[in-house]
Amino acid sequence: MDFLAGCIGGAAGVLVGHPFDTVKVRLQVQSVDKPLYRGTYHCFQSIIRQETTFGLYKGIGSPMMGLTFINAIVFGVQGNAMRWLDEDTPLNQFLAGAAAGTIQCVICCPMELAKTRMQLQGTGEKKSTRKLYKNSLDCLARIYQREGLRGVNRGMVTTLIRETPGFGVYFLTYDLLTRSLGWEPDDPYMIPKLLFAGGMSGIASWLSTYPVDVIKSRLQADGVGGKFQYSGIMDCTRKSIEREGWRVFTRGLTSTLLRAFPVNAATFATVTLFLMYVRPDEGRKDCETAPAHHAALQQQTHPSSL
């Protein structure tokens, strides 16, 4: 039931947050010489006007498909890591989260590659006349045909650099916030507290690794149209700073933070309500033992998709 709750909660988070993610990716990879968008609001406005509302949901198939596998990996790794560490402390929450973040990159990296390519397809077109990819699976298959396994895993190193500390910060922040806010079995503010802790944890996680995400997006978008600009992480970082300055690492940050809170809120609310509905007695008992409840809920949420 924990696994199923995580899948449902994660799906709710993707539906709420994907439009913000599309805006983030467009802002991160747009040309500095000929920018299409002036900022977050203008990007939202332009996509809806030029590509309709469906334009905001381009590439949603990839995170939806990868959701089940990512939740399964995170659930197993986080649970086993906490059992192995044998003590529920903030440090162990960070370590267990970091371990989960590292392992799930195997699924996360190809999933985000397909998502990024799909989000950039038909930019500025209401009805794209030249669709390179039919869907996320077709996108990965075509990349594999052209570039092999290395192409499918483009951006893996930057994904690892982002996800490992990102998951650790997420679980650590959530643990500290829920401990400080307190839990009571009949607390009428239990859900608002959970929403607040989850939302703020998502924001903290993104702030801690956002510059790496900018480089990852650029590397994964590189090669669209057959033109490659970067030879690797350092080359991408150097060229980005030379052309756009240090502010390049804040591109799309506003839409990311706007997205982080509601996505985490939607995910945690859905997980909690689902578990309370299917296991009312256990859900009540879990509230009395906050750390155990933390672990059960934390394993459901993926901060990079958040």
C-alpha positions as CSV (number, residue, x, y, z in Angstrom):
1,M,0.0,0.0,0.0
2,D,2.9,2.4,0.7
3,F,4.2,1.7,-2.8
4,L,0.8,2.2,-4.4
5,A,0.3,5.4,-2.4
6,G,3.7,6.7,-3.6
7,C,2.8,6.0,-7.2
8,I,-0.6,7.8,-6.9
9,G,1.0,10.7,-5.0
10,G,3.8,11.0,-7.4
11,A,1.3,11.1,-10.4
12,A,-0.6,13.9,-8.7
13,G,2.7,15.8,-8.3
14,V,3.6,15.3,-12.0
15,L,0.2,16.6,-13.1
16,V,0.5,19.7,-10.9
17,G,4.1,20.5,-11.7
18,H,4.8,19.5,-15.3
19,P,3.8,22.9,-16.8
20,F,6.3,24.6,-14.5
21,D,8.9,22.1,-15.6
22,T,8.3,22.8,-19.2
23,V,8.8,26.6,-18.6
24,K,11.9,25.9,-16.6
25,V,13.5,23.8,-19.4
26,R,12.6,26.4,-22.1
27,L,14.2,29.2,-20.1
28,Q,17.3,27.1,-19.3
29,V,18.1,26.2,-22.8
30,Q,16.9,29.2,-24.9
31,S,19.5,31.1,-26.9
32,V,21.0,34.1,-25.1
33,D,21.5,35.9,-28.5
34,K,17.9,35.4,-29.7
35,P,15.8,34.7,-26.6
36,L,12.2,33.7,-27.2
37,Y,11.0,34.5,-23.6
38,R,11.6,37.5,-21.3
39,G,10.8,35.6,-18.1
40,T,8.7,33.0,-16.4
41,Y,5.3,34.7,-16.9
42,H,6.1,35.6,-20.5
43,C,7.1,32.0,-21.2
44,F,3.9,30.7,-19.8
45,Q,1.9,33.2,-21.8
46,S,3.8,32.5,-25.0
47,I,3.5,28.7,-24.8
48,I,-0.3,28.9,-24.2
49,R,-0.8,31.4,-27.0
50,Q,1.5,29.7,-29.6
51,E,1.1,26.0,-28.6
52,T,-2.2,25.9,-26.6
53,T,-2.4,24.6,-23.0
54,F,-1.3,21.2,-24.2
55,G,2.1,22.8,-25.0
56,L,2.7,23.0,-21.2
57,Y,2.3,19.2,-20.9
58,K,4.7,18.2,-23.7
59,G,6.9,15.3,-22.5
60,I,4.7,14.4,-19.6
61,G,4.6,10.7,-20.8
62,S,8.2,10.2,-19.8
63,P,8.0,11.2,-16.1
64,M,4.6,9.4,-15.8
65,M,6.2,6.2,-17.2
66,G,9.3,6.4,-15.1
67,L,7.3,7.2,-12.0
68,T,6.6,3.6,-10.9
69,F,10.1,2.5,-11.3
70,I,11.6,5.5,-9.5
71,N,9.2,5.1,-6.6
72,A,10.0,1.4,-6.4
73,I,13.8,2.1,-6.3
74,V,13.5,4.9,-3.8
75,F,11.1,2.9,-1.6
76,G,13.5,-0.1,-1.5
77,V,16.8,1.8,-1.1
78,Q,15.5,4.3,1.5
79,G,13.9,1.6,3.6
80,N,16.9,-0.8,3.5
81,A,19.3,2.0,4.1
82,M,17.4,3.2,7.2
83,R,17.2,-0.4,8.5
84,W,21.0,-0.9,7.9
85,L,21.8,2.4,9.6
86,D,19.6,1.2,12.5
87,E,18.9,4.7,13.9
88,D,16.5,7.4,12.8
89,T,18.6,10.6,13.0
90,P,18.7,13.6,10.7
91,L,22.2,12.5,9.5
92,N,20.9,9.0,8.6
93,Q,17.9,10.5,6.8
94,F,20.4,12.5,4.7
95,L,22.6,9.4,4.0
96,A,19.6,7.2,3.2
97,G,18.1,9.8,0.9
98,A,21.5,10.3,-0.8
99,A,21.7,6.6,-1.4
100,A,18.2,6.5,-2.9
101,G,19.0,9.5,-5.1
102,T,22.1,7.8,-6.4
103,I,20.5,4.5,-7.3
104,Q,17.4,5.9,-9.0
105,C,19.5,7.8,-11.5
106,V,19.5,4.7,-13.7
107,I,15.9,5.4,-14.5
108,C,15.8,9.2,-13.9
109,C,18.5,10.2,-16.4
110,P,17.0,8.6,-19.6
111,M,13.5,9.6,-18.4
112,E,14.6,13.3,-18.1
113,L,16.4,13.1,-21.4
114,A,13.2,12.1,-23.2
115,K,11.2,14.7,-21.3
116,T,13.6,17.5,-22.2
117,R,13.7,16.5,-25.9
118,M,9.9,16.3,-26.0
119,Q,9.5,19.6,-24.3
120,L,11.7,21.4,-26.8
121,Q,10.0,19.8,-29.8
122,G,7.8,22.2,-31.8
123,T,8.8,25.2,-29.7
124,G,6.6,28.2,-30.7
125,E,4.3,26.1,-33.0
126,K,0.6,25.6,-32.4
127,K,0.6,22.5,-34.6
128,S,4.1,21.1,-35.2
129,T,4.6,20.2,-38.8
130,R,7.9,18.4,-38.2
131,K,7.6,16.0,-35.3
132,L,10.9,14.2,-34.8
133,Y,9.5,12.1,-31.9
134,K,6.1,10.5,-31.7
135,N,6.3,10.0,-27.9
136,S,8.8,9.5,-25.1
137,L,9.6,5.8,-26.0
138,D,10.0,6.7,-29.6
139,C,12.4,9.5,-28.5
140,L,14.6,7.2,-26.5
141,A,14.6,4.5,-29.3
142,R,15.7,7.1,-31.9
143,I,18.4,8.5,-29.6
144,Y,19.6,4.9,-29.1
145,Q,19.7,4.2,-32.8
146,R,21.8,7.3,-33.5
147,E,24.0,7.5,-30.4
148,G,23.8,4.1,-28.7
149,L,23.7,3.6,-24.9
150,R,25.9,6.6,-24.3
151,G,23.4,8.8,-26.0
152,V,20.5,7.5,-23.9
153,N,22.5,8.2,-20.7
154,R,23.5,11.7,-21.8
155,G,23.7,13.8,-18.7
156,M,24.2,10.9,-16.3
157,V,27.1,12.4,-14.4
158,T,25.3,15.7,-13.8
159,T,22.2,13.8,-12.8
160,L,24.2,11.9,-10.2
161,I,25.8,15.2,-8.9
162,R,22.3,16.7,-8.6
163,E,20.3,13.8,-7.3
164,T,22.7,12.4,-4.6
165,P,22.9,15.6,-2.5
166,G,19.4,16.7,-3.6
167,F,17.7,13.7,-2.1
168,G,19.8,14.0,1.0
169,V,18.9,17.6,1.5
170,Y,15.2,16.8,0.8
171,F,15.0,14.1,3.4
172,L,17.0,16.0,6.0
173,T,14.9,19.1,5.6
174,Y,11.7,17.2,5.8
175,D,12.8,15.3,8.9
176,L,13.9,18.5,10.7
177,L,10.7,20.4,9.8
178,T,8.3,17.6,10.8
179,R,10.2,17.0,14.1
180,S,10.1,20.8,15.0
181,L,6.5,21.2,13.9
182,G,5.4,18.1,16.0
183,W,2.9,15.4,15.4
184,E,-0.2,14.5,17.4
185,P,-2.7,11.7,16.6
186,D,-5.7,14.0,16.5
187,D,-3.9,17.2,15.4
188,P,-6.3,19.0,13.1
189,Y,-3.3,20.7,11.5
190,M,-1.5,17.5,10.7
191,I,-2.1,17.7,6.9
192,P,-1.2,21.5,6.7
193,K,2.0,20.7,8.6
194,L,2.8,17.8,6.2
195,L,2.1,20.0,3.2
196,F,4.3,22.8,4.6
197,A,7.2,20.5,5.4
198,G,7.0,18.7,2.1
199,G,6.8,22.0,0.1
200,M,9.7,23.6,1.9
201,S,11.8,20.5,1.6
202,G,11.3,20.5,-2.1
203,I,12.4,24.2,-2.3
204,A,15.5,23.5,-0.2
205,S,16.4,20.5,-2.3
206,W,16.2,22.6,-5.6
207,L,18.2,25.5,-4.2
208,S,21.0,23.2,-3.1
209,T,21.6,21.7,-6.6
210,Y,20.0,24.1,-9.1
211,P,23.2,25.2,-10.9
212,V,23.9,21.6,-11.7
213,D,20.4,21.2,-13.1
214,V,21.0,24.0,-15.6
215,I,24.1,22.3,-16.9
216,K,22.2,19.0,-17.1
217,S,19.4,20.4,-19.1
218,R,21.8,22.1,-21.5
219,L,23.7,18.8,-22.0
220,Q,20.6,16.8,-22.5
221,A,19.2,19.4,-25.0
222,D,22.5,19.5,-26.8
223,G,22.3,17.8,-30.2
224,V,18.7,18.8,-31.0
225,G,18.7,19.5,-34.7
226,G,22.0,17.6,-35.2
227,K,24.2,20.4,-33.8
228,F,26.4,19.8,-30.8
229,Q,27.8,22.7,-28.8
230,Y,29.4,21.1,-25.8
231,S,32.0,18.4,-25.4
232,G,31.3,17.7,-21.7
233,I,30.3,19.2,-18.3
234,M,33.3,21.5,-17.9
235,D,33.0,22.8,-21.5
236,C,29.3,23.5,-21.1
237,T,29.9,25.3,-17.7
238,R,32.8,27.4,-19.2
239,K,30.9,28.4,-22.3
240,S,27.7,29.2,-20.4
241,I,29.5,31.4,-18.0
242,E,31.5,33.1,-20.7
243,R,28.4,34.0,-22.7
244,E,25.9,34.7,-20.0
245,G,27.8,35.3,-16.8
246,W,27.0,33.7,-13.4
247,R,23.3,34.6,-13.7
248,V,23.0,31.6,-16.1
249,F,22.7,29.4,-13.1
250,T,19.5,31.1,-12.1
251,R,17.7,30.6,-15.4
252,G,14.3,29.1,-14.8
253,L,14.7,29.2,-11.0
254,T,11.5,31.2,-10.4
255,S,9.3,28.6,-12.2
256,T,11.2,25.8,-10.5
257,L,10.5,27.2,-7.0
258,L,6.9,28.0,-7.9
259,R,6.6,24.4,-9.0
260,A,8.4,22.8,-6.0
261,F,6.0,23.7,-3.3
262,P,2.7,22.7,-4.9
263,V,4.1,19.5,-6.3
264,N,5.4,18.4,-3.0
265,A,2.2,19.5,-1.3
266,A,0.1,17.5,-3.8
267,T,2.3,14.5,-3.5
268,F,2.3,14.3,0.3
269,A,-1.4,15.2,0.6
270,T,-2.3,12.4,-1.8
271,V,0.0,9.9,-0.1
272,T,-1.3,10.7,3.4
273,L,-5.0,10.7,2.5
274,F,-4.7,7.5,0.6
275,L,-2.9,5.7,3.5
276,M,-5.5,7.1,6.0
277,Y,-8.3,5.8,3.8
278,V,-7.0,2.3,3.2
279,R,-5.3,1.9,6.6
280,P,-7.1,4.1,9.1
281,D,-5.8,2.2,12.2
282,E,-2.2,2.0,11.1
283,G,-2.3,5.6,9.9
284,R,-3.4,6.7,13.4
285,K,-0.7,4.7,15.0
286,D,1.9,6.0,12.7
287,C,1.2,9.5,13.6
288,E,2.1,8.6,17.2
289,T,5.5,7.5,16.0
290,A,6.7,10.4,13.9
291,P,10.1,9.0,12.7
292,A,8.6,5.8,11.4
293,H,5.8,7.8,9.7
294,H,8.5,10.1,8.2
295,A,10.3,7.1,6.6
296,A,7.1,5.7,5.2
297,L,6.1,8.9,3.6
298,Q,9.5,10.2,2.5
299,Q,10.2,7.2,0.4
300,Q,7.4,8.2,-1.9
301,T,8.6,11.6,-3.2
302,H,11.2,12.3,-5.8
303,P,12.8,15.7,-5.3
304,S,14.1,16.1,-8.9
305,S,10.7,15.5,-10.4
306,L,9.3,17.8,-7.8
